[in-house]
Amino acid sequence: MPIGLIALALGGFGIGLTEFVIAGLLPEVAADFAVNEAAAGWLISGYALSVAVGAILLTAAVTRLPRKHVLVGLMVLFIAGNLVSALAPTYSLMLTGRIIAALCHGAFFGIGSVVAASLVEPSKKSGAIAIMFTGLTLANVLGVPFGTFIGQSFGWRATFWAITVIGVIALVGIMALVPRATEETAHVSNLRGELRAFRSGQVWLSLVVTVLGFGGMFGAFTYIAFTLTEVSGFSSAAVPWLLVVFGAGLFAGNILGGKAADRRLDPTLVVLLIGLTVVMVFFALTAANPVATVIALVLMGGFGFGTVPGLQTRIMLFADTAPTLASSANIAAFNVGNALGAWIGGITISVGLGYTSPLWAGAAITAAAAVVMIIAATRRSALAPASAAPVAVTTTVS
């Protein structure tokens, strides 16, 4: 395994930690800045919106620059954002720090996916992307307990100082371990060339699958604490540890999904999306049973995040020789899906359908993703039967 993948995973861990850790710190942050819960919530929703914006605009702005240099610059931006958060004397500056850190999120994972894929042979690209996203899944597993422990022991600012240090270590790792170039290509992309990727119908179908697939899972996950406490009967104190169980499923699904996608890309995505739909239906039907709930949490995380390496590989595959902007657009699509799913799940609760209703809504959305994925796979087979296996994505890291 190329050691540069470890540096990319560490960067992903730091960025993921910034995204997830704030959930466990909101009460302390709100009290410190004397703001209400709704205002504190903008530290999460504002971050998510900034990820989507940064994924597109920031990537578009740097398409002509060497990708390793861009990754270094993005980590500097990440460090600066968390430093602002750690030092912020006011809520406004805290939100500014969150936005600064979020701007690098989508571009880092989008460009990092291209870089990770270029470090390995064509048959291992999804696995390489999965290794980079391992940092994000570990951040999900460790984020809530890590943030809670540090925040309760030393104050919430100490958490952001720790994340800043992680960012510095990742920056040094990327500078030292990620090669400047691979032998795959020598061309430097430009914005016009990157935009050509969006002429592909398969690119757009892949984006739709990402929005719907992740929208279904995270729409259900957004309200999972209510399901666990009000339906399954768990105490509030048990919720963070049940989220760790969910995160363990994310971690396993990411690795196994990447390996499966390297063998058969489209069939793997179809199976995972159908499996995720079935799991959420099972969860909705058995949510009153604590044991079944724990099993469903693991499986929902596994099937849900198992799609990530394959979806990222697929859009890069059909973006051909200009995958950078399309790759970052897919990261934006994940966040759009998160927002869409949370909105739909919130509606189902607000109209009185109960705390399992986001699971039913999530299952319906994910089923739609599976249908679109089947259509995309069928169209691909009809147009190019010989291309059923993943092919080389020509990229450059320079």
Helices and strands as residue ranges (DSSP letters): H 4-21, G 22-24, H 26-33, H 37-61, H 67-87, H 91-118, G 122-124, H 125-154, H 156-177, H 191-196, G 197-199, H 201-222, H 224-226, I 227-231, G 236-238, H 239-263, H 265-286, H 290-319, H 324-350, H 357-383, G 385-387
